[in-house]
Amino acid sequence: LTSNHLVAFVSGYRDIVIQQNSIEGYPILTGYGQTRVIVYDKTDVANAGLKLLAHRDVHGTFQSARMVGETIHAVTVSYIQTYYDLLQHLERYTYPLYKGMNETAYQEAAAKYASEEVIPTFTSKLFGEICGTSFDCPETFLPPIMWQDDVSGANDAMMWKEGIMDSYVSISSLNMATFDEQIISDSTGTPTFNLSIAASFFPAGGVKTYASEDVMALAGQGYHFDATRNIQLQQTYLLGFKLNNTEASTKFHA
């Protein structure tokens, strides 16, 4: 709530947004367009009720929000689906490309196919979803920097996404002091607005939010793969973001 506005975060719009954007197959972001940010005018709520001003869709399920001054910072999280666009293309016994191959031939074929087609296609689709025409592209984006082990050479391991990029976490910021001036129309003429986005891949599926006037910290519990022992170790991960409440923006901090 502000003096003039009510801002609601409603999760559950995924299927509607997928249909609107003509997405085929399974999105990599399981929370593709899942949360709708809806802004109402409440200046005359006693007589006229709430007046819908505009809305904007964001990726991920709503986790929490903090208001610092006149600026709202909302946290959403989307799991990352890797099977249909990545892992199934590398399965030796079920993917047609490898039929009849021995172990050596399979490894060579899979490595070539992954580097030349599968990984580039997966990456292009993922970032196409993140920065699609209906969404604000992150101004600050952090790659999966929490991976530390070297699995080359003698450290052979079966690798999955767990502990590397389990989820896509974003912070959407909106300055309510000048909101009425920020309303624009989308391609269909529907009132909407732009959000300032800071995002990161994260090795945990859910987050807890802590905030002060100038810093927001996200904490998540996940697993870190120890290549030397070939085991998963439980970890707590922290991300810190610097809040700029004047410009309604968020930058990676630590």
TALINUR-V453043 format. One record per backbone hydrogen bond with DSSP energy under -0.5 kcal/mol. NH is the residue of the N-H (numbers start at 0). CO is the residue of the C=O. Records with the same first field share a line. If there is no record, write none. Layout:
# TALINUR-V453043
NH: CO ; CO
This chain:
# TALINUR-V453043
1: 4
5: 39
7: 5 ; 37
9: 7 ; 35
10: 8
11: 33
12: 33
16: 12
17: 13
18: 14
19: 15
20: 16
21: 18
22: 17
26: 24
29: 27 ; 78
30: 78
31: 28
33: 30
34: 57
35: 9
36: 34 ; 55
37: 7 ; 35
38: 53
39: 5
40: 50
41: 3 ; 39
42: 3
44: 41
46: 43
47: 43
48: 43 ; 44
50: 40
51: 49
52: 38
53: 38
54: 190
55: 36
57: 34
59: 30
60: 76
62: 74
63: 74
65: 72
67: 65 ; 70
68: 66
70: 67
71: 173
72: 65
73: 171
74: 63
75: 169
76: 60
77: 167
79: 165
80: 27 ; 78
81: 79
85: 81 ; 82
86: 81
87: 82
88: 85
89: 86
90: 87
91: 89
94: 90
97: 94
98: 95
100: 97
105: 101
106: 102
107: 103
108: 104
109: 105
110: 106
111: 107
112: 108
113: 109
114: 110
115: 111
116: 112
117: 112
118: 113
120: 116
121: 117
122: 118
123: 119
124: 120
125: 121
126: 122
127: 123
128: 124
129: 125
130: 126
131: 128
134: 131
136: 134
138: 196
139: 196
141: 198
142: 140
144: 142
146: 143
150: 148
154: 151
155: 153
158: 156
163: 160
164: 160
166: 201
167: 77
168: 166 ; 199
169: 75
170: 197
171: 73 ; 169
172: 170 ; 195
173: 71
175: 69 ; 173
177: 174
178: 175
180: 177
181: 177 ; 178
182: 178 ; 179
183: 191
185: 189
188: 185
191: 183
195: 172
196: 194
197: 170
198: 139
199: 168
200: 141
201: 166
204: 220
207: 218
209: 216
211: 214
215: 240
216: 209
217: 238
218: 207
219: 236
221: 219 ; 234
222: 202
223: 232
225: 223 ; 230
226: 224
228: 225
229: 225
230: 225
232: 223
234: 221
236: 219
238: 217
240: 215
241: 250
242: 213
243: 248
244: 242
247: 243
248: 243
250: 241
252: 239
253: 239
